């Protein structure tokens, strides 16, 4: 897609996904920050044009595992579902793809 036809930045939904250190194994705390940088790069590179990714460690359990924003305004999961539906994507497929991609990235990161 050429730059003139690129999806406008202000219409991209931001996905903030927080990785729990324990999901990376017993010594995950030692790897989580670096893994988040790796995962963000990987997800953004293979992502659809209407999403922006921010992957970060989940050290604070009071923060949700996943949050959505549009133009720096928080979206509920229902609003995110509607956004994806308008673009021809189901939320269930989005979640499945995220889970599958994260599993593959963990394996790749640890060289499994």
DRENTORKOL-3810 file (N, C-alpha, C; in nm, 4 decimals):
REM DRENTORKOL-3810
@n.u->0.0853; n.v->-0.1172; n.w->0.0000; ca.u->0.0000; ca.v->0.0000; ca.w->0.0000; c.u->0.0899; c.v->0.1235; c.w->0.0000
@n.u->0.0611; n.v->0.2171; n.w->-0.0827; ca.u->0.1431; ca.v->0.3372; ca.w->-0.0900; c.u->0.1116; c.v->0.4300; c.w->0.0267
@n.u->0.2024; n.v->0.5225; n.w->0.0518; ca.u->0.1858; ca.v->0.6153; ca.w->0.1635; c.u->0.0598; c.v->0.6998; c.w->0.1477
@n.u->0.0206; n.v->0.7298; n.w->0.0247; ca.u->-0.0980; ca.v->0.8122; ca.w->0.0037; c.u->-0.2258; c.v->0.7363; c.w->0.0378
@n.u->-0.2219; n.v->0.6022; n.w->0.0344; ca.u->-0.3389; ca.v->0.5226; ca.w->0.0664; c.u->-0.3302; c.v->0.4597; c.w->0.2048
@n.u->-0.2311; n.v->0.4955; n.w->0.2844; ca.u->-0.2116; ca.v->0.4339; ca.w->0.4152; c.u->-0.3291; c.v->0.4655; c.w->0.5076
@n.u->-0.3557; n.v->0.3726; n.w->0.5958; ca.u->-0.4615; ca.v->0.3903; ca.w->0.6942; c.u->-0.4240; c.v->0.5068; c.w->0.7844
@n.u->-0.5127; n.v->0.6045; n.w->0.8033; ca.u->-0.4788; ca.v->0.7232; ca.w->0.8821; c.u->-0.4438; c.v->0.6877; c.w->1.0268
@n.u->-0.3375; n.v->0.7464; n.w->1.0785; ca.u->-0.2921; ca.v->0.7203; ca.w->1.2157; c.u->-0.4025; c.v->0.7440; c.w->1.3176
@n.u->-0.4827; n.v->0.8483; n.w->1.2976; ca.u->-0.5864; ca.v->0.8806; ca.w->1.3954; c.u->-0.7044; c.v->0.7841; c.w->1.3916
@n.u->-0.7047; n.v->0.6907; n.w->1.2993; ca.u->-0.8118; ca.v->0.5911; ca.w->1.2908; c.u->-0.7647; c.v->0.4524; c.w->1.3322
@n.u->-0.6349; n.v->0.4418; n.w->1.3645; ca.u->-0.5810; ca.v->0.3137; ca.w->1.4087; c.u->-0.6162; c.v->0.2912; c.w->1.5552
@n.u->-0.6576; n.v->0.1696; n.w->1.5848; ca.u->-0.6861; ca.v->0.1354; ca.w->1.7232; c.u->-0.5566; c.v->0.0901; c.w->1.7896
@n.u->-0.5294; n.v->0.1448; n.w->1.9055; ca.u->-0.4125; ca.v->0.1061; ca.w->1.9831; c.u->-0.4509; c.v->-0.0101; c.w->2.0738
@n.u->-0.3687; n.v->-0.1137; n.w->2.0707; ca.u->-0.3874; ca.v->-0.2295; ca.w->2.1577; c.u->-0.2721; c.v->-0.2295; c.w->2.2568
@n.u->-0.3066; n.v->-0.2175; n.w->2.3829; ca.u->-0.2061; ca.v->-0.2240; ca.w->2.4891; c.u->-0.2213; c.v->-0.3607; c.w->2.5539
@n.u->-0.1186; n.v->-0.4437; n.w->2.5364; ca.u->-0.1237; ca.v->-0.5790; ca.w->2.5910; c.u->-0.0128; c.v->-0.5944; c.w->2.6933
@n.u->-0.0504; n.v->-0.6430; n.w->2.8097; ca.u->0.0462; ca.v->-0.6581; ca.w->2.9188; c.u->0.0767; c.v->-0.8058; c.w->2.9408
@n.u->0.2049; n.v->-0.8362; n.w->2.9397; ca.u->0.2535; ca.v->-0.9736; ca.w->2.9565; c.u->0.2922; c.v->-0.9953; c.w->3.1023
@n.u->0.2379; n.v->-1.0985; n.w->3.1609; ca.u->0.2764; ca.v->-1.1336; ca.w->3.2976; c.u->0.4103; c.v->-1.2067; c.w->3.2938
@n.u->0.5032; n.v->-1.1698; n.w->3.3797; ca.u->0.6336; ca.v->-1.2355; ca.w->3.3815; c.u->0.6231; c.v->-1.3875; c.w->3.3926
@n.u->0.5280; n.v->-1.4362; n.w->3.4707; ca.u->0.5114; ca.v->-1.5803; ca.w->3.4895; c.u->0.4768; c.v->-1.6555; c.w->3.3629
@n.u->0.4222; n.v->-1.5867; n.w->3.2639; ca.u->0.3887; ca.v->-1.6545; ca.w->3.1380; c.u->0.5135; c.v->-1.6898; c.w->3.0577
@n.u->0.6280; n.v->-1.6364; n.w->3.1007; ca.u->0.7543; ca.v->-1.6655; ca.w->3.0331; c.u->0.8365; c.v->-1.7696; c.w->3.1092
@n.u->0.7744; n.v->-1.8335; n.w->3.2069; ca.u->0.8428; ca.v->-1.9376; ca.w->3.2816; c.u->0.8855; c.v->-1.8898; c.w->3.4194
@n.u->0.9508; n.v->-1.9782; n.w->3.4936; ca.u->0.9866; ca.v->-1.9463; ca.w->3.6317; c.u->1.0829; c.v->-1.8283; c.w->3.6466
@n.u->1.1648; n.v->-1.8024; n.w->3.5461; ca.u->1.2554; ca.v->-1.6870; ca.w->3.5520; c.u->1.2091; c.v->-1.5753; c.w->3.4575
@n.u->1.0784; n.v->-1.5706; n.w->3.4343; ca.u->1.0206; ca.v->-1.4725; ca.w->3.3433; c.u->1.0470; c.v->-1.3288; c.w->3.3809
@n.u->1.0586; n.v->-1.3020; n.w->3.5096; ca.u->1.0846; ca.v->-1.1654; ca.w->3.5556; c.u->1.2149; c.v->-1.1121; c.w->3.4968
@n.u->1.3082; n.v->-1.1998; n.w->3.4697; ca.u->1.4375; ca.v->-1.1603; ca.w->3.4132; c.u->1.4280; c.v->-1.1303; c.w->3.2634
@n.u->1.3233; n.v->-1.1780; n.w->3.1996; ca.u->1.3119; ca.v->-1.1674; ca.w->3.0537; c.u->1.1983; c.v->-1.0783; c.w->3.0048
@n.u->1.1031; n.v->-1.0472; n.w->3.0922; ca.u->0.9780; ca.v->-0.9885; ca.w->3.0457; c.u->0.9954; c.v->-0.8546; c.w->2.9746
@n.u->1.0804; n.v->-0.7682; n.w->3.0236; ca.u->1.0962; ca.v->-0.6372; ca.w->2.9602; c.u->1.1541; c.v->-0.6510; c.w->2.8199
@n.u->1.2588; n.v->-0.7299; n.w->2.8058; ca.u->1.3194; ca.v->-0.7511; ca.w->2.6742; c.u->1.2230; c.v->-0.8248; c.w->2.5811
@n.u->1.1497; n.v->-0.9221; n.w->2.6355; ca.u->1.0532; ca.v->-0.9946; ca.w->2.5536; c.u->0.9446; c.v->-0.9011; c.w->2.5020
@n.u->0.8995; n.v->-0.8090; n.w->2.5853; ca.u->0.7950; ca.v->-0.7149; ca.w->2.5428; c.u->0.8414; c.v->-0.6313; c.w->2.4233
@n.u->0.9653; n.v->-0.5875; n.w->2.4246; ca.u->1.0198; ca.v->-0.5119; ca.w->2.3105; c.u->1.0227; c.v->-0.5995; c.w->2.1855
@n.u->1.0670; n.v->-0.7226; n.w->2.2028; ca.u->1.0706; ca.v->-0.8186; ca.w->2.0925; c.u->0.9296; c.v->-0.8427; c.w->2.0379
@n.u->0.8346; n.v->-0.8685; n.w->2.1272; ca.u->0.6972; ca.v->-0.8981; ca.w->2.0856; c.u->0.6316; c.v->-0.7790; c.w->2.0170
@n.u->0.6555; n.v->-0.6594; n.w->2.0680; ca.u->0.5962; ca.v->-0.5411; ca.w->2.0058; c.u->0.6460; c.v->-0.5258; c.w->1.8625
@n.u->0.7745; n.v->-0.5431; n.w->1.8425; ca.u->0.8323; ca.v->-0.5335; ca.w->1.7074; c.u->0.7719; c.v->-0.6387; c.w->1.6154
@n.u->0.7620; n.v->-0.7611; n.w->1.6658; ca.u->0.7073; ca.v->-0.8702; ca.w->1.5853; c.u->0.5602; c.v->-0.8479; c.w->1.5517
@n.u->0.4807; n.v->-0.8109; n.w->1.6511; ca.u->0.3379; ca.v->-0.7912; ca.w->1.6275; c.u->0.3121; c.v->-0.6750; c.w->1.5322
@n.u->0.3849; n.v->-0.5656; n.w->1.5494; ca.u->0.3621; ca.v->-0.4517; ca.w->1.4622; c.u->0.4016; c.v->-0.4839; c.w->1.3184
@n.u->0.5066; n.v->-0.5627; n.w->1.3020; ca.u->0.5539; ca.v->-0.5967; ca.w->1.1676; c.u->0.4536; c.v->-0.6826; c.w->1.0909
@n.u->0.3814; n.v->-0.7682; n.w->1.1621; ca.u->0.2880; ca.v->-0.8579; ca.w->1.0928; c.u->0.1423; c.v->-0.8182; c.w->1.1131
@n.u->0.1209; n.v->-0.7037; n.w->1.1747; ca.u->-0.0131; ca.v->-0.6611; ca.w->1.2094; c.u->-0.0882; c.v->-0.6027; c.w->1.0899
@n.u->-0.2190; n.v->-0.6052; n.w->1.1040; ca.u->-0.3026; ca.v->-0.5383; ca.w->1.0049; c.u->-0.2822; c.v->-0.3882; c.w->1.0186
@n.u->-0.3083; n.v->-0.3173; n.w->0.9132; ca.u->-0.2762; ca.v->-0.1745; ca.w->0.9069; c.u->-0.3566; c.v->-0.0868; c.w->1.0019
@n.u->-0.4656; n.v->-0.1381; n.w->1.0575; ca.u->-0.5504; ca.v->-0.0536; ca.w->1.1411; c.u->-0.5252; c.v->-0.0716; c.w->1.2909
@n.u->-0.4167; n.v->-0.1416; n.w->1.3277; ca.u->-0.3817; ca.v->-0.1595; ca.w->1.4688; c.u->-0.2418; c.v->-0.1074; c.w->1.4982
@n.u->-0.2265; n.v->-0.0504; n.w->1.6173; ca.u->-0.0953; ca.v->-0.0143; ca.w->1.6716; c.u->-0.0797; c.v->-0.0933; c.w->1.8004
@n.u->0.0372; n.v->-0.1476; n.w->1.8215; ca.u->0.0618; ca.v->-0.2330; ca.w->1.9377; c.u->0.1540; c.v->-0.1670; c.w->2.0381
@n.u->0.1215; n.v->-0.1863; n.w->2.1661; ca.u->0.2105; ca.v->-0.1531; ca.w->2.2760; c.u->0.2101; c.v->-0.2734; c.w->2.3689
@n.u->0.3229; n.v->-0.3400; n.w->2.3753; ca.u->0.3376; ca.v->-0.4580; ca.w->2.4603; c.u->0.4253; c.v->-0.4175; c.w->2.5776
@n.u->0.3781; n.v->-0.4444; n.w->2.6973; ca.u->0.4539; ca.v->-0.4047; ca.w->2.8156; c.u->0.4383; c.v->-0.5097; c.w->2.9250
@n.u->0.5307; n.v->-0.5115; n.w->3.0205; ca.u->0.5182; ca.v->-0.6051; ca.w->3.1319; c.u->0.3966; c.v->-0.5705; c.w->3.2184
@n.u->0.3392; n.v->-0.6721; n.w->3.2776; ca.u->0.2257; ca.v->-0.6501; ca.w->3.3678; c.u->0.2741; c.v->-0.6720; c.w->3.5115
@n.u->0.3342; n.v->-0.5684; n.w->3.5644; ca.u->0.3810; ca.v->-0.5725; ca.w->3.7022; c.u->0.2699; c.v->-0.5309; c.w->3.7986
@n.u->0.1790; n.v->-0.4487; n.w->3.7506; ca.u->0.0693; ca.v->-0.3973; ca.w->3.8321; c.u->-0.0578; c.v->-0.4748; c.w->3.7974
@n.u->-0.1018; n.v->-0.5618; n.w->3.8877; ca.u->-0.2187; ca.v->-0.6471; ca.w->3.8619; c.u->-0.3493; c.v->-0.5679; c.w->3.8553
@n.u->-0.3455; n.v->-0.4412; n.w->3.8982; ca.u->-0.4677; ca.v->-0.3612; ca.w->3.8908; c.u->-0.4939; c.v->-0.3143; c.w->3.7471
@n.u->-0.3923; n.v->-0.3230; n.w->3.6611; ca.u->-0.4095; ca.v->-0.2879; ca.w->3.5201; c.u->-0.4578; c.v->-0.4102; c.w->3.4442
@n.u->-0.5460; n.v->-0.3879; n.w->3.3508; ca.u->-0.5984; ca.v->-0.4981; ca.w->3.2717; c.u->-0.4910; c.v->-0.5615; c.w->3.1848
@n.u->-0.5168; n.v->-0.6841; n.w->3.1443; ca.u->-0.4235; ca.v->-0.7532; ca.w->3.0558; c.u->-0.4236; c.v->-0.6888; c.w->2.9176
@n.u->-0.5405; n.v->-0.6423; n.w->2.8763; ca.u->-0.5514; ca.v->-0.5808; ca.w->2.7441; c.u->-0.6409; c.v->-0.4574; c.w->2.7541
@n.u->-0.5976; n.v->-0.3509; n.w->2.6900; ca.u->-0.6752; ca.v->-0.2274; ca.w->2.6809; c.u->-0.6707; c.v->-0.1773; c.w->2.5384
@n.u->-0.7722; n.v->-0.0996; n.w->2.5034; ca.u->-0.7832; ca.v->-0.0453; ca.w->2.3690; c.u->-0.8018; c.v->0.1045; c.w->2.3759
@n.u->-0.7472; n.v->0.1734; n.w->2.2761; ca.u->-0.7629; ca.v->0.3182; ca.w->2.2655; c.u->-0.7817; c.v->0.3556; c.w->2.1190
@n.u->-0.8496; n.v->0.4663; n.w->2.1001; ca.u->-0.8628; ca.v->0.5267; ca.w->1.9683; c.u->-0.8459; c.v->0.6760; c.w->1.9887
@n.u->-0.7490; n.v->0.7363; n.w->1.9223; ca.u->-0.7174; ca.v->0.8783; ca.w->1.9425; c.u->-0.6914; c.v->0.9100; c.w->2.0896
@n.u->-0.6172; n.v->0.8235; n.w->2.1556; ca.u->-0.5809; ca.v->0.8393; ca.w->2.2975; c.u->-0.7011; c.v->0.8383; c.w->2.3923
@n.u->-0.8133; n.v->0.7873; n.w->2.3464; ca.u->-0.9316; ca.v->0.7738; ca.w->2.4314; c.u->-0.9566; c.v->0.6255; c.w->2.4538
@n.u->-0.9776; n.v->0.5897; n.w->2.5803; ca.u->-1.0004; ca.v->0.4498; ca.w->2.6156; c.u->-1.1281; c.v->0.3979; c.w->2.5504
@n.u->-1.1199; n.v->0.2739; n.w->2.5036; ca.u->-1.2360; ca.v->0.2043; ca.w->2.4493; c.u->-1.2692; c.v->0.0868; c.w->2.5406
@n.u->-1.3962; n.v->0.0574; n.w->2.5542; ca.u->-1.4365; ca.v->-0.0643; ca.w->2.6232; c.u->-1.4123; c.v->-0.1820; c.w->2.5288
@n.u->-1.4175; n.v->-0.3022; n.w->2.5829; ca.u->-1.4031; ca.v->-0.4189; ca.w->2.4959; c.u->-1.5152; c.v->-0.4221; c.w->2.3926
@n.u->-1.6348; n.v->-0.3833; n.w->2.4330; ca.u->-1.7477; ca.v->-0.3808; ca.w->2.3394; c.u->-1.7212; c.v->-0.2827; c.w->2.2245
@n.u->-1.6674; n.v->-0.1664; n.w->2.2556; ca.u->-1.6348; ca.v->-0.0688; ca.w->2.1512; c.u->-1.5243; c.v->-0.1223; c.w->2.0599
@n.u->-1.4253; n.v->-0.1897; n.w->2.1174; ca.u->-1.3187; ca.v->-0.2491; ca.w->2.0365; c.u->-1.3760; c.v->-0.3567; c.w->1.9451
@n.u->-1.4684; n.v->-0.4357; n.w->1.9958; ca.u->-1.5336; ca.v->-0.5385; ca.w->1.9143; c.u->-1.6056; c.v->-0.4751; c.w->1.7960
@n.u->-1.6774; n.v->-0.3652; n.w->1.8212; ca.u->-1.7493; ca.v->-0.2957; ca.w->1.7135; c.u->-1.6516; c.v->-0.2398; c.w->1.6103
@n.u->-1.5413; n.v->-0.1837; n.w->1.6583; ca.u->-1.4387; ca.v->-0.1297; ca.w->1.5684; c.u->-1.3879; c.v->-0.2403; c.w->1.4766
@n.u->-1.3539; n.v->-0.3552; n.w->1.5355; ca.u->-1.3029; ca.v->-0.4669; ca.w->1.4555; c.u->-1.4088; c.v->-0.5167; c.w->1.3571
@n.u->-1.5331; n.v->-0.5230; n.w->1.4021; ca.u->-1.6417; ca.v->-0.5698; ca.w->1.3148; c.u->-1.6567; c.v->-0.4798; c.w->1.1927
@n.u->-1.6495; n.v->-0.3491; n.w->1.2132; ca.u->-1.6600; ca.v->-0.2538; ca.w->1.1018; c.u->-1.5510; c.v->-0.2802; c.w->0.9980
@n.u->-1.4355; n.v->-0.3257; n.w->1.0456; ca.u->-1.3233; ca.v->-0.3523; ca.w->0.9553; c.u->-1.3191; c.v->-0.4971; c.w->0.9081
@n.u->-1.4255; n.v->-0.5719; n.w->0.9335; ca.u->-1.4361; ca.v->-0.7078; ca.w->0.8826; c.u->-1.3628; c.v->-0.8130; c.w->0.9652
@n.u->-1.3361; n.v->-0.7830; n.w->1.0898; ca.u->-1.2631; ca.v->-0.8740; ca.w->1.1795; c.u->-1.3513; c.v->-0.9075; c.w->1.2987
@n.u->-1.3453; n.v->-1.0303; n.w->1.3451; ca.u->-1.4183; ca.v->-1.0648; ca.w->1.4669; c.u->-1.3232; c.v->-1.0565; c.w->1.5862
@n.u->-1.3789; n.v->-1.0231; n.w->1.6997; ca.u->-1.2974; ca.v->-1.0133; ca.w->1.8208; c.u->-1.2404; c.v->-1.1498; c.w->1.8574
@n.u->-1.3185; n.v->-1.2543; n.w->1.8384; ca.u->-1.2718; ca.v->-1.3898; ca.w->1.8696; c.u->-1.1500; c.v->-1.4256; c.w->1.7844
@n.u->-1.1547; n.v->-1.3920; n.w->1.6567; ca.u->-1.0407; ca.v->-1.4186; ca.w->1.5683; c.u->-0.9199; c.v->-1.3363; c.w->1.6117
@n.u->-0.9431; n.v->-1.2111; n.w->1.6473; ca.u->-0.8370; ca.v->-1.1236; ca.w->1.6956; c.u->-0.7689; c.v->-1.1865; c.w->1.8171
@n.u->-0.8492; n.v->-1.2314; n.w->1.9143; ca.u->-0.7940; ca.v->-1.2939; ca.w->2.0350; c.u->-0.7174; c.v->-1.4219; c.w->2.0038
@n.u->-0.7743; n.v->-1.5054; n.w->1.9181; ca.u->-0.7079; ca.v->-1.6306; ca.w->1.8795; c.u->-0.5735; c.v->-1.6029; c.w->1.8132
@n.u->-0.5717; n.v->-1.5059; n.w->1.7224; ca.u->-0.4473; ca.v->-1.4712; ca.w->1.6534; c.u->-0.3431; c.v->-1.4176; c.w->1.7515
@n.u->-0.3867; n.v->-1.3337; n.w->1.8442; ca.u->-0.2953; ca.v->-1.2788; ca.w->1.9441; c.u->-0.2359; c.v->-1.3913; c.w->2.0281
@n.u->-0.3198; n.v->-1.4807; n.w->2.0745; ca.u->-0.2725; ca.v->-1.5927; ca.w->2.1565; c.u->-0.1748; c.v->-1.6809; c.w->2.0787
@n.u->-0.2103; n.v->-1.7144; n.w->1.9564; ca.u->-0.1229; ca.v->-1.7980; ca.w->1.8735; c.u->0.0095; c.v->-1.7286; c.w->1.8437
@n.u->0.0028; n.v->-1.5997; n.w->1.8114; ca.u->0.1254; ca.v->-1.5241; ca.w->1.7822; c.u->0.2145; c.v->-1.5133; c.w->1.9051
@n.u->0.1553; n.v->-1.4893; n.w->2.0214; ca.u->0.2351; ca.v->-1.4788; ca.w->2.1434; c.u->0.3028; c.v->-1.6108; c.w->2.1769
@n.u->0.2304; n.v->-1.7193; n.w->2.1607; ca.u->0.2883; ca.v->-1.8516; ca.w->2.1858; c.u->0.4081; c.v->-1.8760; c.w->2.0939
@n.u->0.3919; n.v->-1.8442; n.w->1.9665; ca.u->0.5011; ca.v->-1.8618; ca.w->1.8695; c.u->0.6184; c.v->-1.7692; c.w->1.9012
@n.u->0.5891; n.v->-1.6469; n.w->1.9446; ca.u->0.6963; ca.v->-1.5520; ca.w->1.9769; c.u->0.7737; c.v->-1.5947; c.w->2.1011
@n.u->0.7043; n.v->-1.6512; n.w->2.1990; ca.u->0.7731; ca.v->-1.7011; ca.w->2.3183; c.u->0.8685; c.v->-1.8131; c.w->2.2781
@n.u->0.8192; n.v->-1.9042; n.w->2.1946; ca.u->0.9054; ca.v->-2.0135; ca.w->2.1467; c.u->1.0250; c.v->-1.9583; c.w->2.0693
@n.u->0.9998; n.v->-1.8609; n.w->1.9831; ca.u->1.1069; ca.v->-1.8017; ca.w->1.9032; c.u->1.2068; c.v->-1.7288; c.w->1.9937
@n.u->1.1573; n.v->-1.6536; n.w->2.0888; ca.u->1.2437; ca.v->-1.5759; ca.w->2.1784; c.u->1.3383; c.v->-1.6667; c.w->2.2575
@n.u->1.2829; n.v->-1.7785; n.w->2.3044; ca.u->1.3639; ca.v->-1.8698; ca.w->2.3843; c.u->1.4318; c.v->-1.9775; c.w->2.3006
@n.u->1.4165; n.v->-1.9691; n.w->2.1683; ca.u->1.4859; ca.v->-2.0604; ca.w->2.0772; c.u->1.4377; c.v->-2.2045; c.w->2.0873
@n.u->1.3095; n.v->-2.2210; n.w->2.1098; ca.u->1.2536; ca.v->-2.3578; ca.w->2.1210; c.u->1.2174; c.v->-2.4131; c.w->1.9865
END
